[in-house]
């Protein structure tokens, strides 16, 4: 079964970009294969997932999709750390919106919060994982 989680960045209700290098640094040595569309992350045997990048015209990244996220603490720590980069939101099908700060909450598009509800604050990588269990 296929499952995806998403991280997107916003400012004043509009998509915002972050430098690719900031994202790349957080995935660290898990980043094994890359092309213009995205990356393959590996956290050990049978522990790989793909990350697809949504880019802006200026080359910055406004969102990522993690296809089939694995149960590796390092992946979830990286995703939690991404929520601390500018005004990021984490979400997935059947779940809500999750942010790391109230500042990020204020930057989201109104139609997103109307459709998916008010964002909840997460305070750790473990709390981010628990959002999946709660869905």
HUWO-V245938 format. One record per residue. N is the residue number from 1. PSI is psi in radians with two decimals (* if undefined). BURIAL is 1 if it has 16 or more other C-alpha atoms within 10 Angstrom, else 0. Layout:
# HUWO-V245938
{{N	PSI	BURIAL} {N	PSI	BURIAL}}
This chain:
# HUWO-V245938
{{1	2.42	0} {2	2.42	0} {3	2.46	0} {4	2.58	0} {5	2.71	1} {6	2.54	1} {7	2.25	1} {8	2.71	1} {9	2.46	1} {10	2.71	1} {11	2.22	1} {12	0.70	0} {13	0.07	0} {14	2.71	0} {15	2.48	1} {16	2.69	1} {17	2.65	1} {18	2.65	1} {19	2.36	0} {20	-0.65	0} {21	-0.63	0} {22	-0.71	0} {23	-0.81	1} {24	-0.77	0} {25	-0.68	0} {26	-0.53	1} {27	-0.35	1} {28	-2.39	0} {29	-0.17	0} {30	-0.41	1} {31	1.95	1} {32	-0.71	0} {33	2.43	0} {34	2.64	0} {35	-2.98	0} {36	-0.33	0} {37	-0.49	0} {38	-2.79	1} {39	2.72	1} {40	2.24	1} {41	2.45	1} {42	2.22	1} {43	0.34	1} {44	3.14	0} {45	2.31	0} {46	0.46	0} {47	1.02	0} {48	2.68	1} {49	2.83	1} {50	2.52	1} {51	2.15	1} {52	2.41	1} {53	2.39	1} {54	2.04	1} {55	2.68	1} {56	2.96	0} {57	-0.54	0} {58	0.06	0} {59	-0.22	0} {60	2.86	1} {61	2.21	1} {62	-0.17	1} {63	2.73	1} {64	2.63	1} {65	2.21	1} {66	1.96	1} {67	2.14	1} {68	1.08	1} {69	2.42	1} {70	2.85	1} {71	1.14	0} {72	2.13	0} {73	-0.57	0} {74	-0.64	1} {75	-0.83	1} {76	-0.55	1} {77	-0.75	1} {78	-0.74	1} {79	-0.73	1} {80	-0.74	1} {81	-0.62	1} {82	-0.54	1} {83	-0.28	1} {84	-0.05	0} {85	1.93	0} {86	-2.41	1} {87	1.38	1} {88	2.66	1} {89	2.46	1} {90	2.39	1} {91	2.93	1} {92	2.78	1} {93	2.30	0} {94	0.00	0} {95	-3.05	1} {96	-2.71	1} {97	2.48	1} {98	2.30	1} {99	2.92	1} {100	-0.24	1} {101	2.70	1} {102	-0.44	0} {103	-0.75	0} {104	-0.68	1} {105	-0.72	1} {106	-0.28	0} {107	-0.17	1} {108	2.62	1} {109	2.40	0} {110	-0.67	0} {111	-0.48	0} {112	-0.81	0} {113	-0.53	0} {114	-0.69	0} {115	-0.67	0} {116	-0.07	0} {117	2.98	0} {118	2.38	0} {119	2.52	1} {120	2.57	1} {121	2.39	1} {122	2.49	1} {123	0.02	0} {124	2.90	0} {125	-0.67	1} {126	-0.68	0} {127	-0.62	0} {128	-0.76	1} {129	-0.71	1} {130	-0.41	0} {131	-0.57	1} {132	-0.70	0} {133	-0.55	0} {134	-0.31	0} {135	*	0}}
